[in-house]
């Protein structure tokens, strides 16, 4: 439940326009997103922080249509100035994932393809 402070922050914070689009988590491959979230949060914090990672998972999986604005407010205390960028990336990936039949963001599929191609190419 959002506190009065959270409500005030929600009103005062300027969010990107894509945050107004809903994501149906039933159409998103949550396991793929969890791997991305864990990797990204660890990268931002410089170490693996299970508490922050689990918090993000819980906020995202808490309802069928998660509230990315509330998620951003909740994560700000942990991710500080990296929070808006992280949430924008996360939301764009979720929006992409829900429009893909496998529930996987096309950006992550492209990155994986590139990774596999690079593994096959012998390094000089």
N, CA, C and O atoms as a GROMACS GRO file, in nm:
protein
  496
    1UNK      N    1   0.084  -0.119   0.000
    1UNK     CA    2   0.000   0.000   0.000
    1UNK      C    3   0.088   0.125   0.000
    1UNK      O    4   0.181   0.135   0.080
    2UNK      N    5   0.059   0.217  -0.087
    2UNK     CA    6   0.140   0.339  -0.099
    2UNK      C    7   0.115   0.433   0.018
    2UNK      O    8   0.001   0.456   0.058
    3UNK      N    9   0.223   0.486   0.072
    3UNK     CA   10   0.212   0.581   0.183
    3UNK      C   11   0.180   0.719   0.127
    3UNK      O   12   0.181   0.739   0.006
    4UNK      N   13   0.153   0.814   0.217
    4UNK     CA   14   0.126   0.952   0.175
    4UNK      C   15   0.247   1.010   0.103
    4UNK      O   16   0.233   1.085   0.006
    5UNK      N   17   0.366   0.976   0.152
    5UNK     CA   18   0.490   1.024   0.089
    5UNK      C   19   0.500   0.969  -0.053
    5UNK      O   20   0.533   1.042  -0.146
    6UNK      N   21   0.470   0.839  -0.069
    6UNK     CA   22   0.473   0.778  -0.202
    6UNK      C   23   0.372   0.845  -0.296
    6UNK      O   24   0.401   0.871  -0.412
    7UNK      N   25   0.253   0.872  -0.242
    7UNK     CA   26   0.149   0.938  -0.322
    7UNK      C   27   0.197   1.075  -0.371
    7UNK      O   28   0.174   1.112  -0.486
    8UNK      N   29   0.264   1.148  -0.282
    8UNK     CA   30   0.316   1.281  -0.316
    8UNK      C   31   0.424   1.268  -0.425
    8UNK      O   32   0.426   1.344  -0.522
    9UNK      N   33   0.514   1.170  -0.407
    9UNK     CA   34   0.619   1.147  -0.506
    9UNK      C   35   0.560   1.107  -0.641
    9UNK      O   36   0.609   1.150  -0.746
   10UNK      N   37   0.455   1.025  -0.639
   10UNK     CA   38   0.389   0.983  -0.764
   10UNK      C   39   0.334   1.105  -0.839
   10UNK      O   40   0.341   1.111  -0.962
   11UNK      N   41   0.280   1.201  -0.764
   11UNK     CA   42   0.224   1.321  -0.827
   11UNK      C   43   0.334   1.414  -0.877
   11UNK      O   44   0.318   1.478  -0.981
   12UNK      N   45   0.445   1.422  -0.804
   12UNK     CA   46   0.551   1.517  -0.838
   12UNK      C   47   0.650   1.468  -0.943
   12UNK      O   48   0.713   1.548  -1.012
   13UNK      N   49   0.663   1.338  -0.957
   13UNK     CA   50   0.763   1.282  -1.048
   13UNK      C   51   0.713   1.285  -1.192
   13UNK      O   52   0.598   1.253  -1.221
   14UNK      N   53   0.802   1.323  -1.281
   14UNK     CA   54   0.769   1.322  -1.424
   14UNK      C   55   0.811   1.186  -1.480
   14UNK      O   56   0.929   1.152  -1.478
   15UNK      N   57   0.716   1.111  -1.529
   15UNK     CA   58   0.742   0.978  -1.583
   15UNK      C   59   0.740   0.980  -1.735
   15UNK      O   60   0.672   1.063  -1.795
   16UNK      N   61   0.814   0.889  -1.799
   16UNK     CA   62   0.810   0.882  -1.946
   16UNK      C   63   0.671   0.840  -1.994
   16UNK      O   64   0.599   0.771  -1.922
   17UNK      N   65   0.633   0.882  -2.117
   17UNK     CA   66   0.498   0.852  -2.169
   17UNK      C   67   0.465   0.703  -2.176
   17UNK      O   68   0.349   0.665  -2.161
   18UNK      N   69   0.566   0.619  -2.199
   18UNK     CA   70   0.537   0.475  -2.210
   18UNK      C   71   0.486   0.416  -2.079
   18UNK      O   72   0.428   0.308  -2.078
   19UNK      N   73   0.508   0.486  -1.966
   19UNK     CA   74   0.458   0.437  -1.837
   19UNK      C   75   0.306   0.441  -1.832
   19UNK      O   76   0.245   0.382  -1.743
   20UNK      N   77   0.243   0.511  -1.927
   20UNK     CA   78   0.097   0.515  -1.932
   20UNK      C   79   0.038   0.393  -2.002
   20UNK      O   80  -0.083   0.372  -1.999
   21UNK      N   81   0.124   0.312  -2.067
   21UNK     CA   82   0.077   0.189  -2.131
   21UNK      C   83   0.077   0.076  -2.030
   21UNK      O   84   0.169   0.062  -1.949
   22UNK      N   85  -0.027  -0.005  -2.036
   22UNK     CA   86  -0.037  -0.118  -1.943
   22UNK      C   87   0.039  -0.240  -1.997
   22UNK      O   88   0.049  -0.261  -2.118
   23UNK      N   89   0.092  -0.318  -1.903
   23UNK     CA   90   0.156  -0.444  -1.939
   23UNK      C   91   0.078  -0.556  -1.870
   23UNK      O   92   0.052  -0.551  -1.750
   24UNK      N   93   0.040  -0.656  -1.949
   24UNK     CA   94  -0.029  -0.774  -1.897
   24UNK      C   95   0.078  -0.880  -1.870
   24UNK      O   96   0.133  -0.940  -1.962
   25UNK      N   97   0.108  -0.902  -1.742
   25UNK     CA   98   0.216  -0.994  -1.705
   25UNK      C   99   0.188  -1.138  -1.747
   25UNK      O  100   0.280  -1.219  -1.752
   26UNK      N  101   0.062  -1.170  -1.777
   26UNK     CA  102   0.029  -1.305  -1.824
   26UNK      C  103   0.087  -1.328  -1.965
   26UNK      O  104   0.102  -1.443  -2.007
   27UNK      N  105   0.120  -1.220  -2.036
   27UNK     CA  106   0.175  -1.232  -2.171
   27UNK      C  107   0.327  -1.221  -2.172
   27UNK      O  108   0.390  -1.229  -2.277
   28UNK      N  109   0.386  -1.202  -2.054
   28UNK     CA  110   0.531  -1.181  -2.043
   28UNK      C  111   0.598  -1.306  -1.986
   28UNK      O  112   0.549  -1.364  -1.890
   29UNK      N  113   0.709  -1.347  -2.045
   29UNK     CA  114   0.787  -1.458  -1.992
   29UNK      C  115   0.864  -1.406  -1.870
   29UNK      O  116   0.970  -1.346  -1.883
   30UNK      N  117   0.808  -1.430  -1.752
   30UNK     CA  118   0.861  -1.373  -1.629
   30UNK      C  119   1.003  -1.422  -1.598
   30UNK      O  120   1.085  -1.346  -1.546
   31UNK      N  121   1.031  -1.547  -1.630
   31UNK     CA  122   1.165  -1.601  -1.601
   31UNK      C  123   1.274  -1.526  -1.678
   31UNK      O  124   1.381  -1.497  -1.625
   32UNK      N  125   1.245  -1.496  -1.804
   32UNK     CA  126   1.341  -1.421  -1.886
   32UNK      C  127   1.360  -1.281  -1.827
   32UNK      O  128   1.472  -1.232  -1.817
   33UNK      N  129   1.249  -1.219  -1.786
   33UNK     CA  130   1.257  -1.085  -1.729
   33UNK      C  131   1.332  -1.086  -1.595
   33UNK      O  132   1.407  -0.994  -1.564
   34UNK      N  133   1.312  -1.192  -1.517
   34UNK     CA  134   1.382  -1.203  -1.388
   34UNK      C  135   1.533  -1.209  -1.408
   34UNK      O  136   1.609  -1.149  -1.332
   35UNK      N  137   1.576  -1.283  -1.510
   35UNK     CA  138   1.721  -1.291  -1.537
   35UNK      C  139   1.776  -1.153  -1.574
   35UNK      O  140   1.883  -1.114  -1.528
   36UNK      N  141   1.700  -1.081  -1.657
   36UNK     CA  142   1.744  -0.947  -1.698
   36UNK      C  143   1.749  -0.854  -1.576
   36UNK      O  144   1.846  -0.781  -1.556
   37UNK      N  145   1.642  -0.857  -1.494
   37UNK     CA  146   1.634  -0.771  -1.375
   37UNK      C  147   1.750  -0.799  -1.280
   37UNK      O  148   1.818  -0.707  -1.235
   38UNK      N  149   1.774  -0.927  -1.251
   38UNK     CA  150   1.882  -0.964  -1.158
   38UNK      C  151   2.016  -0.914  -1.210
   38UNK      O  152   2.097  -0.860  -1.134
   39UNK      N  153   2.039  -0.934  -1.339
   39UNK     CA  154   2.166  -0.890  -1.399
   39UNK      C  155   2.181  -0.739  -1.396
   39UNK      O  156   2.288  -0.687  -1.364
   40UNK      N  157   2.074  -0.669  -1.429
   40UNK     CA  158   2.079  -0.522  -1.437
   40UNK      C  159   2.095  -0.461  -1.298
   40UNK      O  160   2.175  -0.369  -1.280
   41UNK      N  161   2.020  -0.509  -1.199
   41UNK     CA  162   2.032  -0.455  -1.063
   41UNK      C  163   2.172  -0.481  -1.008
   41UNK      O  164   2.231  -0.394  -0.945
   42UNK      N  165   2.225  -0.601  -1.032
   42UNK     CA  166   2.361  -0.633  -0.986
   42UNK      C  167   2.462  -0.541  -1.052
   42UNK      O  168   2.558  -0.497  -0.989
   43UNK      N  169   2.441  -0.512  -1.181
   43UNK     CA  170   2.530  -0.422  -1.255
   43UNK      C  171   2.524  -0.280  -1.195
   43UNK      O  172   2.628  -0.217  -1.175
   44UNK      N  173   2.405  -0.231  -1.167
   44UNK     CA  174   2.388  -0.096  -1.112
   44UNK      C  175   2.451  -0.086  -0.973
   44UNK      O  176   2.521   0.011  -0.943
   45UNK      N  177   2.426  -0.186  -0.889
   45UNK     CA  178   2.474  -0.182  -0.750
   45UNK      C  179   2.619  -0.225  -0.735
   45UNK      O  180   2.682  -0.199  -0.633
   46UNK      N  181   2.672  -0.291  -0.838
   46UNK     CA  182   2.809  -0.338  -0.831
   46UNK      C  183   2.824  -0.470  -0.757
   46UNK      O  184   2.935  -0.520  -0.740
   47UNK      N  185   2.712  -0.525  -0.713
   47UNK     CA  186   2.711  -0.656  -0.647
   47UNK      C  187   2.569  -0.710  -0.652
   47UNK      O  188   2.474  -0.636  -0.680
   48UNK      N  189   2.555  -0.839  -0.623
   48UNK     CA  190   2.423  -0.901  -0.624
   48UNK      C  191   2.354  -0.870  -0.492
   48UNK      O  192   2.406  -0.900  -0.385
   49UNK      N  193   2.236  -0.809  -0.500
   49UNK     CA  194   2.160  -0.776  -0.380
   49UNK      C  195   2.024  -0.845  -0.389
   49UNK      O  196   1.931  -0.793  -0.451
   50UNK      N  197   2.015  -0.964  -0.326
   50UNK     CA  198   1.893  -1.044  -0.336
   50UNK      C  199   1.769  -0.970  -0.285
   50UNK      O  200   1.659  -0.992  -0.336
   51UNK      N  201   1.786  -0.884  -0.185
   51UNK     CA  202   1.672  -0.812  -0.127
   51UNK      C  203   1.610  -0.719  -0.232
   51UNK      O  204   1.489  -0.719  -0.252
   52UNK      N  205   1.694  -0.640  -0.297
   52UNK     CA  206   1.645  -0.545  -0.398
   52UNK      C  207   1.589  -0.620  -0.519
   52UNK      O  208   1.485  -0.583  -0.573
   53UNK      N  209   1.658  -0.726  -0.560
   53UNK     CA  210   1.612  -0.806  -0.674
   53UNK      C  211   1.476  -0.868  -0.644
   53UNK      O  212   1.384  -0.861  -0.727
   54UNK      N  213   1.461  -0.928  -0.525
   54UNK     CA  214   1.333  -0.988  -0.486
   54UNK      C  215   1.222  -0.883  -0.476
   54UNK      O  216   1.108  -0.908  -0.515
   55UNK      N  217   1.257  -0.765  -0.423
   55UNK     CA  218   1.159  -0.657  -0.412
   55UNK      C  219   1.106  -0.622  -0.551
   55UNK      O  220   0.986  -0.607  -0.571
   56UNK      N  221   1.197  -0.609  -0.647
   56UNK     CA  222   1.157  -0.578  -0.784
   56UNK      C  223   1.068  -0.688  -0.842
   56UNK      O  224   0.966  -0.660  -0.904
   57UNK      N  225   1.108  -0.815  -0.821
   57UNK     CA  226   1.026  -0.928  -0.868
   57UNK      C  227   0.885  -0.919  -0.810
   57UNK      O  228   0.786  -0.931  -0.882
   58UNK      N  229   0.878  -0.897  -0.678
   58UNK     CA  230   0.749  -0.895  -0.609
   58UNK      C  231   0.661  -0.780  -0.660
   58UNK      O  232   0.540  -0.797  -0.678
   59UNK      N  233   0.721  -0.664  -0.682
   59UNK     CA  234   0.645  -0.548  -0.732
   59UNK      C  235   0.594  -0.575  -0.873
   59UNK      O  236   0.483  -0.534  -0.909
   60UNK      N  237   0.675  -0.642  -0.952
   60UNK     CA  238   0.637  -0.671  -1.090
   60UNK      C  239   0.532  -0.781  -1.099
   60UNK      O  240   0.440  -0.775  -1.181
   61UNK      N  241   0.546  -0.881  -1.012
   61UNK     CA  242   0.454  -0.995  -1.017
   61UNK      C  243   0.334  -0.980  -0.924
   61UNK      O  244   0.247  -1.067  -0.920
   62UNK      N  245   0.329  -0.870  -0.852
   62UNK     CA  246   0.223  -0.848  -0.752
   62UNK      C  247   0.083  -0.843  -0.810
   62UNK      O  248  -0.014  -0.876  -0.742
   63UNK      N  249   0.072  -0.801  -0.935
   63UNK     CA  250  -0.059  -0.799  -0.999
   63UNK      C  251  -0.044  -0.827  -1.147
   63UNK      O  252   0.067  -0.822  -1.202
   64UNK      N  253  -0.155  -0.857  -1.211
   64UNK     CA  254  -0.149  -0.888  -1.354
   64UNK      C  255  -0.103  -0.766  -1.434
   64UNK      O  256  -0.032  -0.778  -1.534
   65UNK      N  257  -0.144  -0.647  -1.388
   65UNK     CA  258  -0.105  -0.522  -1.452
   65UNK      C  259  -0.026  -0.437  -1.353
   65UNK      O  260  -0.083  -0.353  -1.284
   66UNK      N  261   0.106  -0.459  -1.344
   66UNK     CA  262   0.185  -0.387  -1.245
   66UNK      C  263   0.190  -0.236  -1.271
   66UNK      O  264   0.172  -0.191  -1.384
   67UNK      N  265   0.213  -0.159  -1.166
   67UNK     CA  266   0.222  -0.015  -1.174
   67UNK      C  267   0.369   0.025  -1.174
   67UNK      O  268   0.433   0.027  -1.069
   68UNK      N  269   0.423   0.055  -1.292
   68UNK     CA  270   0.564   0.086  -1.306
   68UNK      C  271   0.601   0.214  -1.232
   68UNK      O  272   0.714   0.229  -1.186
   69UNK      N  273   0.506   0.307  -1.220
   69UNK     CA  274   0.535   0.432  -1.148
   69UNK      C  275   0.558   0.404  -1.001
   69UNK      O  276   0.652   0.456  -0.941
   70UNK      N  277   0.473   0.322  -0.942
   70UNK     CA  278   0.489   0.285  -0.800
   70UNK      C  279   0.617   0.204  -0.782
   70UNK      O  280   0.686   0.219  -0.681
   71UNK      N  281   0.648   0.118  -0.879
   71UNK     CA  282   0.770   0.038  -0.874
   71UNK      C  283   0.892   0.130  -0.872
   71UNK      O  284   0.986   0.108  -0.796
   72UNK      N  285   0.890   0.233  -0.957
   72UNK     CA  286   1.003   0.327  -0.962
   72UNK      C  287   1.020   0.398  -0.829
   72UNK      O  288   1.132   0.412  -0.780
   73UNK      N  289   0.909   0.444  -0.770
   73UNK     CA  290   0.916   0.512  -0.641
   73UNK      C  291   0.974   0.417  -0.535
   73UNK      O  292   1.057   0.458  -0.454
   74UNK      N  293   0.929   0.291  -0.536
   74UNK     CA  294   0.974   0.193  -0.437
   74UNK      C  295   1.123   0.160  -0.451
   74UNK      O  296   1.190   0.136  -0.351
   75UNK      N  297   1.174   0.160  -0.574
   75UNK     CA  298   1.314   0.123  -0.596
   75UNK      C  299   1.412   0.239  -0.580
   75UNK      O  300   1.533   0.217  -0.568
   76UNK      N  301   1.362   0.361  -0.579
   76UNK     CA  302   1.451   0.478  -0.575
   76UNK      C  303   1.545   0.476  -0.455
   76UNK      O  304   1.660   0.516  -0.467
   77UNK      N  305   1.497   0.432  -0.340
   77UNK     CA  306   1.582   0.426  -0.221
   77UNK      C  307   1.701   0.332  -0.237
   77UNK      O  308   1.801   0.346  -0.167
   78UNK      N  309   1.689   0.237  -0.328
   78UNK     CA  310   1.796   0.138  -0.348
   78UNK      C  311   1.884   0.171  -0.468
   78UNK      O  312   2.007   0.160  -0.461
   79UNK      N  313   1.821   0.211  -0.578
   79UNK     CA  314   1.895   0.231  -0.703
   79UNK      C  315   1.930   0.377  -0.729
   79UNK      O  316   2.002   0.409  -0.824
   80UNK      N  317   1.878   0.465  -0.643
   80UNK     CA  318   1.912   0.606  -0.647
   80UNK      C  319   1.889   0.666  -0.786
   80UNK      O  320   1.782   0.648  -0.844
   81UNK      N  321   1.988   0.737  -0.839
   81UNK     CA  322   1.968   0.809  -0.966
   81UNK      C  323   1.957   0.715  -1.087
   81UNK      O  324   1.918   0.759  -1.195
   82UNK      N  325   1.991   0.588  -1.070
   82UNK     CA  326   1.979   0.492  -1.180
   82UNK      C  327   1.837   0.439  -1.195
   82UNK      O  328   1.805   0.373  -1.294
   83UNK      N  329   1.752   0.467  -1.097
   83UNK     CA  330   1.616   0.410  -1.096
   83UNK      C  331   1.534   0.447  -1.220
   83UNK      O  332   1.478   0.357  -1.283
   84UNK      N  333   1.524   0.575  -1.257
   84UNK     CA  334   1.439   0.608  -1.374
   84UNK      C  335   1.484   0.536  -1.501
   84UNK      O  336   1.401   0.486  -1.577
   85UNK      N  337   1.614   0.531  -1.524
   85UNK     CA  338   1.667   0.464  -1.645
   85UNK      C  339   1.636   0.314  -1.639
   85UNK      O  340   1.591   0.256  -1.737
   86UNK      N  341   1.659   0.253  -1.522
   86UNK     CA  342   1.630   0.110  -1.505
   86UNK      C  343   1.482   0.081  -1.531
   86UNK      O  344   1.448  -0.012  -1.605
   87UNK      N  345   1.394   0.161  -1.471
   87UNK     CA  346   1.250   0.137  -1.485
   87UNK      C  347   1.203   0.158  -1.628
   87UNK      O  348   1.116   0.086  -1.677
   88UNK      N  349   1.261   0.258  -1.696
   88UNK     CA  350   1.224   0.282  -1.835
   88UNK      C  351   1.266   0.163  -1.922
   88UNK      O  352   1.188   0.117  -2.006
   89UNK      N  353   1.388   0.114  -1.902
   89UNK     CA  354   1.434  -0.004  -1.977
   89UNK      C  355   1.346  -0.125  -1.948
   89UNK      O  356   1.302  -0.195  -2.039
   90UNK      N  357   1.320  -0.147  -1.820
   90UNK     CA  358   1.237  -0.260  -1.777
   90UNK      C  359   1.099  -0.253  -1.843
   90UNK      O  360   1.051  -0.353  -1.896
   91UNK      N  361   1.037  -0.136  -1.839
   91UNK     CA  362   0.902  -0.122  -1.892
   91UNK      C  363   0.899  -0.141  -2.043
   91UNK      O  364   0.809  -0.205  -2.096
   92UNK      N  365   1.000  -0.085  -2.112
   92UNK     CA  366   1.006  -0.103  -2.258
   92UNK      C  367   1.024  -0.250  -2.293
   92UNK      O  368   0.967  -0.298  -2.391
   93UNK      N  369   1.103  -0.322  -2.214
   93UNK     CA  370   1.120  -0.466  -2.237
   93UNK      C  371   0.988  -0.541  -2.212
   93UNK      O  372   0.953  -0.631  -2.288
   94UNK      N  373   0.917  -0.504  -2.107
   94UNK     CA  374   0.788  -0.569  -2.076
   94UNK      C  375   0.686  -0.540  -2.187
   94UNK      O  376   0.611  -0.629  -2.228
   95UNK      N  377   0.683  -0.415  -2.235
   95UNK     CA  378   0.591  -0.380  -2.344
   95UNK      C  379   0.624  -0.460  -2.469
   95UNK      O  380   0.534  -0.508  -2.539
   96UNK      N  381   0.753  -0.475  -2.497
   96UNK     CA  382   0.798  -0.554  -2.612
   96UNK      C  383   0.762  -0.701  -2.592
   96UNK      O  384   0.716  -0.768  -2.685
   97UNK      N  385   0.783  -0.751  -2.471
   97UNK     CA  386   0.758  -0.893  -2.440
   97UNK      C  387   0.611  -0.930  -2.458
   97UNK      O  388   0.580  -1.037  -2.511
   98UNK      N  389   0.521  -0.843  -2.414
   98UNK     CA  390   0.379  -0.879  -2.422
   98UNK      C  391   0.328  -0.882  -2.567
   98UNK      O  392   0.224  -0.941  -2.594
   99UNK      N  393   0.401  -0.819  -2.659
   99UNK     CA  394   0.357  -0.824  -2.799
   99UNK      C  395   0.426  -0.937  -2.877
   99UNK      O  396   0.401  -0.955  -2.996
  100UNK      N  397   0.513  -1.012  -2.808
  100UNK     CA  398   0.581  -1.126  -2.871
  100UNK      C  399   0.511  -1.255  -2.827
  100UNK      O  400   0.483  -1.272  -2.708
  101UNK      N  401   0.481  -1.346  -2.922
  101UNK     CA  402   0.411  -1.471  -2.886
  101UNK      C  403   0.481  -1.553  -2.776
  101UNK      O  404   0.414  -1.620  -2.698
  102UNK      N  405   0.615  -1.549  -2.771
  102UNK     CA  406   0.687  -1.623  -2.667
  102UNK      C  407   0.695  -1.546  -2.535
  102UNK      O  408   0.739  -1.601  -2.434
  103UNK      N  409   0.653  -1.420  -2.536
  103UNK     CA  410   0.659  -1.340  -2.414
  103UNK      C  411   0.799  -1.290  -2.383
  103UNK      O  412   0.828  -1.251  -2.270
  104UNK      N  413   0.886  -1.293  -2.484
  104UNK     CA  414   1.025  -1.250  -2.466
  104UNK      C  415   1.046  -1.120  -2.544
  104UNK      O  416   1.008  -1.112  -2.660
  105UNK      N  417   1.107  -1.019  -2.482
  105UNK     CA  418   1.131  -0.894  -2.555
  105UNK      C  419   1.222  -0.917  -2.676
  105UNK      O  420   1.322  -0.988  -2.666
  106UNK      N  421   1.187  -0.857  -2.789
  106UNK     CA  422   1.267  -0.879  -2.909
  106UNK      C  423   1.409  -0.826  -2.891
  106UNK      O  424   1.502  -0.879  -2.952
  107UNK      N  425   1.427  -0.723  -2.807
  107UNK     CA  426   1.561  -0.670  -2.780
  107UNK      C  427   1.650  -0.776  -2.716
  107UNK      O  428   1.768  -0.786  -2.750
  108UNK      N  429   1.594  -0.855  -2.624
  108UNK     CA  430   1.672  -0.960  -2.560
  108UNK      C  431   1.700  -1.075  -2.656
  108UNK      O  432   1.806  -1.138  -2.650
  109UNK      N  433   1.605  -1.103  -2.744
  109UNK     CA  434   1.626  -1.208  -2.845
  109UNK      C  435   1.739  -1.166  -2.939
  109UNK      O  436   1.825  -1.248  -2.974
  110UNK      N  437   1.738  -1.041  -2.981
  110UNK     CA  438   1.843  -0.990  -3.072
  110UNK      C  439   1.979  -0.996  -3.003
  110UNK      O  440   2.078  -1.036  -3.065
  111UNK      N  441   1.985  -0.955  -2.875
  111UNK     CA  442   2.111  -0.957  -2.800
  111UNK      C  443   2.164  -1.100  -2.789
  111UNK      O  444   2.284  -1.123  -2.802
  112UNK      N  445   2.073  -1.196  -2.765
  112UNK     CA  446   2.113  -1.337  -2.752
  112UNK      C  447   2.165  -1.390  -2.886
  112UNK      O  448   2.264  -1.462  -2.890
  113UNK      N  449   2.096  -1.353  -2.995
  113UNK     CA  450   2.141  -1.395  -3.128
  113UNK      C  451   2.282  -1.345  -3.155
  113UNK      O  452   2.369  -1.419  -3.202
  114UNK      N  453   2.305  -1.218  -3.124
  114UNK     CA  454   2.435  -1.156  -3.145
  114UNK      C  455   2.542  -1.227  -3.063
  114UNK      O  456   2.652  -1.252  -3.111
  115UNK      N  457   2.507  -1.258  -2.939
  115UNK     CA  458   2.599  -1.328  -2.848
  115UNK      C  459   2.637  -1.465  -2.907
  115UNK      O  460   2.754  -1.503  -2.906
  116UNK      N  461   2.539  -1.538  -2.958
  116UNK     CA  462   2.564  -1.670  -3.016
  116UNK      C  463   2.649  -1.661  -3.142
  116UNK      O  464   2.736  -1.745  -3.165
  117UNK      N  465   2.623  -1.559  -3.223
  117UNK     CA  466   2.702  -1.539  -3.345
  117UNK      C  467   2.848  -1.510  -3.308
  117UNK      O  468   2.940  -1.564  -3.368
  118UNK      N  469   2.867  -1.424  -3.208
  118UNK     CA  470   3.004  -1.389  -3.166
  118UNK      C  471   3.078  -1.508  -3.109
  118UNK      O  472   3.199  -1.519  -3.124
  119UNK      N  473   3.005  -1.598  -3.044
  119UNK     CA  474   3.069  -1.719  -2.987
  119UNK      C  475   3.119  -1.810  -3.099
  119UNK      O  476   3.220  -1.878  -3.084
  120UNK      N  477   3.048  -1.811  -3.214
  120UNK     CA  478   3.086  -1.898  -3.325
  120UNK      C  479   3.203  -1.842  -3.404
  120UNK      O  480   3.279  -1.917  -3.466
  121UNK      N  481   3.218  -1.709  -3.403
  121UNK     CA  482   3.326  -1.646  -3.478
  121UNK      C  483   3.457  -1.661  -3.401
  121UNK      O  484   3.466  -1.622  -3.284
  122UNK      N  485   3.558  -1.719  -3.467
  122UNK     CA  486   3.686  -1.735  -3.397
  122UNK      C  487   3.750  -1.598  -3.371
  122UNK      O  488   3.756  -1.513  -3.460
  123UNK      N  489   3.797  -1.579  -3.248
  123UNK     CA  490   3.862  -1.452  -3.213
  123UNK      C  491   4.005  -1.451  -3.261
  123UNK      O  492   4.080  -1.547  -3.240
  124UNK      N  493   4.043  -1.344  -3.325
  124UNK     CA  494   4.178  -1.333  -3.381
  124UNK      C  495   4.278  -1.285  -3.278
  124UNK      O  496   4.396  -1.270  -3.308
   0.00000   0.00000   0.00000
